Amino acid sequence: MSKKAKSEAKKRRRAKKRAYKAAQRARYEAWKLAGQNAKSKRVNLRKQRNKAVRSVRHPLGPCGNVGCATCNPIHQNLPRRSVRRPAVQ
């Protein structure tokens, strides 16, 4: 390729990129004005699904989590406290 052809191709690519970016800015501005720039439907549905998971209260019995301090209170699952332990001799 000649120098002229390369520089013309570069100019075309840059112009195409600028036009694409301008179109994207216009699109987002239109969404903003229409009030449609909220979270996606997928994110909202996932948020609704996760509301059913309760990590603190257990009204229906054990939650089934082996790491839960309420349902499975073994020493490893209990929160660490700053309690002084007796010295081992």
C-alpha angles and dihedrals in degrees: 000000000000124000091250093053092049094050092047091050090050091051091049091050092049092048091049091050092049091049091049092050092048090050091050092050090050091048094051091045090053090050090049092052091046092049093239098122095103129125117293122269090245092057093047093050091049090051090053092049092052093054090079092064111090118194100181113031124054107195095155098046131265115003095216094239110136090204095053112117091206099049099031108027101183121145095259093054097050118097116259116254130193093248118150110241122209114262116256114233 
